[in-house]
Amino acid sequence: MPCLFCSIIAGDIPCQKVYEDESVLAFLDIGPVSEGHTLILPKAHAENLGTGLAADAEMLMSVVYKIAPSIMTAVGADGYNLGMNHGECAGQDVMHTHLHIMPRKKGVARSFAKTYPSQDSLAATAEKIRAALIV
C-alpha cells in the first residue's frame, strides 16, 4: 500500500496546504486537536525521524520556526504544542516522518482528542494561515 503522505506530496490526494518549499510540505490535519493543527513533513520518504536524514530534522524545525508564529496569529493562539510520534506504539498513524504544530489558546482546556471539521472550515483556516505567512 502506498504511503498516504507520499500520495499527498505527489498531489494524488488533496490537502489544505499552508506552506511548501522544495523539501517540505505543511498542511492542516484532517483530524485536528485544535484550530490550525498543522502537519509538517519532509518530501523525502522516511518512516520516522530515526530512519531519515539529519537534514530532514533540521528542515522540519526550520519550517516550524518560519510558520508557527503565522499560524498562531491566524487562529488567535497564545502558544502551541509540538508533537512527533515515533513508531506505532507511540501513536504514529502514518509511517512517514511528520511533526505536528497544535495551536493553543489561554482558557481553553488542552486536549489531544481529534475533531472532524468540515472541508469548508479547514479551507477557511488554511486560507487565514496562508494570508498570515511571513516567510
C-alpha positions as CSV (number, residue, x, y, z in Angstrom):
1,M,0.0,0.0,0.0
2,P,1.5,3.4,-1.0
3,C,2.3,5.9,1.7
4,L,-0.6,8.3,2.4
5,F,1.7,11.3,2.8
6,C,3.7,10.5,-0.3
7,S,0.4,10.4,-2.2
8,I,-0.4,13.9,-0.7
9,I,3.0,15.2,-1.7
10,A,2.6,13.9,-5.2
11,G,-0.8,15.7,-5.5
12,D,-2.8,12.5,-5.8
13,I,-4.7,13.2,-2.6
14,P,-5.9,16.8,-1.9
15,C,-4.9,18.6,1.3
16,Q,-5.3,22.0,2.9
17,K,-1.8,23.2,2.1
18,V,-0.4,26.1,4.2
19,Y,3.3,26.0,3.2
20,E,5.5,24.3,0.7
21,D,9.1,24.6,-0.5
22,E,11.4,22.2,-2.4
23,S,11.9,19.9,0.6
24,V,9.0,20.3,3.0
25,L,5.2,20.3,2.8
26,A,2.9,21.6,5.6
27,F,-0.9,21.1,5.6
28,L,-3.8,21.0,8.0
29,D,-4.5,17.8,9.9
30,I,-7.9,16.4,8.9
31,G,-8.5,15.3,12.5
32,P,-7.2,18.4,14.3
33,V,-6.9,18.7,18.1
34,S,-7.1,22.5,17.8
35,E,-7.9,25.0,15.1
36,G,-4.8,25.4,12.8
37,H,-3.3,22.0,13.8
38,T,-0.7,21.6,11.0
39,L,1.4,18.7,9.9
40,I,4.9,19.4,8.6
41,L,6.7,16.6,6.7
42,P,9.8,16.2,4.6
43,K,9.0,15.4,1.0
44,A,11.7,12.6,1.0
45,H,10.0,9.5,2.4
46,A,11.4,8.1,5.7
47,E,9.3,6.0,8.0
48,N,10.3,8.1,11.1
49,L,12.9,10.6,12.2
50,G,15.4,7.9,13.0
51,T,15.4,6.5,9.5
52,G,15.6,9.8,7.7
53,L,18.5,12.2,7.3
54,A,19.6,14.7,10.0
55,A,19.0,17.4,7.3
56,D,15.3,16.4,7.3
57,A,15.0,17.0,11.1
58,E,16.7,20.4,10.7
59,M,14.4,21.3,7.8
60,L,11.3,20.4,9.9
61,M,12.4,22.7,12.8
62,S,13.3,25.4,10.4
63,V,9.8,25.4,9.0
64,V,8.3,25.4,12.5
65,Y,10.4,28.5,13.2
66,K,9.1,30.1,9.9
67,I,5.4,29.2,10.1
68,A,4.4,28.7,13.8
69,P,4.1,32.4,14.6
70,S,1.9,32.9,11.5
71,I,-0.3,30.0,12.5
72,M,-0.7,31.5,16.0
73,T,-1.6,34.9,14.5
74,A,-4.1,33.4,12.0
75,V,-6.1,31.4,14.7
76,G,-5.6,33.8,17.6
77,A,-3.5,31.3,19.6
78,D,-1.3,32.1,22.6
79,G,1.0,29.2,22.3
80,Y,1.4,25.8,20.7
81,N,2.4,22.2,21.3
82,L,4.9,20.4,19.0
83,G,4.4,16.7,18.7
84,M,6.1,13.8,16.9
85,N,5.1,10.2,17.3
86,H,7.8,7.7,16.6
87,G,6.5,4.2,15.9
88,E,3.1,2.6,16.1
89,C,3.4,2.1,19.9
90,A,3.8,5.9,20.3
91,G,0.8,6.6,18.2
92,Q,2.3,7.1,14.8
93,D,-0.6,6.5,12.3
94,V,1.2,7.3,9.1
95,M,4.6,5.8,8.6
96,H,6.2,8.9,7.1
97,T,8.2,11.4,9.3
98,H,6.0,14.3,10.4
99,L,5.7,16.9,13.1
100,H,2.5,18.4,14.5
101,I,2.0,22.1,15.4
102,M,-1.0,22.3,17.6
103,P,-2.0,25.9,18.4
104,R,-3.4,26.6,21.9
105,K,-5.4,29.4,23.4
106,K,-5.4,30.6,27.0
107,G,-8.5,29.4,28.9
108,V,-9.2,26.5,26.6
109,A,-8.6,23.1,28.1
110,R,-5.7,21.3,26.3
111,S,-7.0,18.2,24.6
112,F,-5.4,15.8,22.2
113,A,-8.8,14.4,21.1
114,K,-9.4,14.6,17.4
115,T,-12.2,16.7,15.9
116,Y,-13.5,16.5,12.4
117,P,-14.4,19.9,11.0
118,S,-15.9,20.3,7.5
119,Q,-13.6,20.7,4.5
120,D,-15.0,24.2,4.2
121,S,-13.9,25.0,7.7
122,L,-10.5,23.6,7.1
123,A,-10.2,25.5,3.8
124,A,-11.1,28.8,5.6
125,T,-8.5,28.1,8.3
126,A,-5.8,27.2,5.7
127,E,-6.6,30.5,3.9
128,K,-6.2,32.5,7.1
129,I,-2.8,30.8,7.7
130,R,-1.6,31.4,4.2
131,A,-2.6,35.0,4.4
132,A,-0.7,35.5,7.7
133,L,2.5,33.7,6.5
134,I,5.6,35.9,6.6
135,V,8.4,33.6,5.2
